[in-house]
Amino acid sequence: MNVDSSAGPIPTPVFRWFRRFGRGSELVFDHAGAIGVLFLSVLRATVRLQVPMRAFIRQIYVMGVESLPIVFVTGALAGIVTSQQGGYQMTGAIPQYVLGSLVVQTVVLEMGPVLTAIVLVGRVGARITAELGTMKVSEQIDAYHSLSRDPIALIAAPRVLAGVIAMPALVGFADIVGILAGMIAANIDSGLGFSSFFYGARLFWHSYDLFYSFAKAVVFGLAIPLISVHMGFRTKGGAEGVGRTTTDAVMFMTLTVLILDAMFPPLLLN
Amino acid sequence: MIEYRQIHKSFDHPVLSGVDLDVEQGEMFALFGPSGTGKSVLLKTTIALIQPDWGDVRIEGESVYADERTLFRARRKVGYVFQNAALFDSLNVFENVEMGIPEEELRTTPRMDIARRIWEALELVNLEPRVVLPKIPSELSGGMRKRVGIARAIVGRPKILLWDEPTTGLDPVNTAAVERLITRLSEELEVTSLVVTHDIEGGLDMCDRVAMLDGGRLRFCGTPNEFRQSDDPVVQAFVDRAAAERALDMAETQ
């Protein structure tokens, strides 16, 4: 085949753009593949009953019980803001009881799962990455290997399993708090009675919405610890590396939560 | 016996370029070399904490890299002492040392016997078990942490001990104490010891044979006397520089 030598070199900005795109794609596939392998390893350790119960219960406590206060605050604020905003928009034109439906649907379908996930990214995900990153740079992960112990079973699996269990519970809690707070705010702000609020909520309620909310919770509860553990295990470069990886992990987890959230309506609501 | 065959490893640049080395059964062997020359990397390839790009490591004739089972068996034969002890932060000293006992033994051995083994391991490294057992690593001094790391490495009754810079970060008094400990443990436990160290004088005093890595290759391998009398200019320059650094350290300490 003849090559047209008169074509000249590829313009530098185009070449740079392709190179950046190529590197970016490689990085995404690299992370995705590694997270997939980590997930399978966690699954294998769980099926083989290698996960220490004590570590699992401790992680449930750290992720679930210790997160309750902040989830309470974010859930309540989500309900209040939705109620106030909805009340303002519905002034005059639409029957007020529709506000009940708006608050319940918004909190259950969107605000409850997503805000709880974002809270968990900051409170739990960052902590896991920093903790495991420190273990990595101080050779504690190598020490597990040298002692023929599996760090996936001992460190990763309890965190991932706890995320999957704790997250739906936290989302359920956030949903209830958000709805109650929204109902009280609607009463104070728009003068909507509790019975009218529930009438409106029941009018457009589908039991499927609850499944949808918990499905999101399970997926977020799996994604957050998987990414944070994966990033922690990849840490290198001492204390500075731990800081850098933790920042990257928080960005990575937040983006993943938002992208997954955007994938839910076309997959489960149509 | 540990056999390293044609070990190659690169990160951003080549670190090890075809290292061949044999460490005989029961001998104490020191590995010297300038910083960044791949000493710790070579040590870590012994039990696949770092996988070589090319080459093989055999322990008692069995390849470490053949499959998962041979790697598991190799790790069970080896006690690894990390540079900064690598104690598990969230566990106390008892639990840290307990991690050195194989899981099957933990399941089948009475708890009293396990506790006795941990107690004896701590006494072997000159720690007072009653005092240190309930402490967590952050409550221990650097020297104590190092000893707990050694206790964790020996409590599983290994046949081989790998020491990664065992005296780094210690003052001269603790350095001498740890070196005496390495010699005593290697003799009492009748283990093969491979010591990676920048402390040339200590290594030459302790070990039966020594080797030097330079530029990712084995520059020297022989007895301590042969090393001292080597006419290789690179070896001589390394010995002179190390002696100067040691003198500087002593002066700073005083």
Boltz contact constraints between the chains, C-beta under 6 A:
constraints:
  - contact:
      token1: [A, 139]
      token2: [B, 82]
      max_distance: 6.0
  - contact:
      token1: [A, 139]
      token2: [B, 86]
      max_distance: 6.0
  - contact:
      token1: [A, 140]
      token2: [B, 86]
      max_distance: 6.0
  - contact:
      token1: [A, 140]
      token2: [B, 88]
      max_distance: 6.0
  - contact:
      token1: [A, 142]
      token2: [B, 49]
      max_distance: 6.0
  - contact:
      token1: [A, 143]
      token2: [B, 86]
      max_distance: 6.0
  - contact:
      token1: [A, 145]
      token2: [B, 49]
      max_distance: 6.0
  - contact:
      token1: [A, 146]
      token2: [B, 47]
      max_distance: 6.0
  - contact:
      token1: [A, 146]
      token2: [B, 80]
      max_distance: 6.0
  - contact:
      token1: [A, 147]
      token2: [B, 99]
      max_distance: 6.0
  - contact:
      token1: [A, 148]
      token2: [B, 72]
      max_distance: 6.0
  - contact:
      token1: [A, 148]
      token2: [B, 75]
      max_distance: 6.0
  - contact:
      token1: [A, 148]
      token2: [B, 76]
      max_distance: 6.0
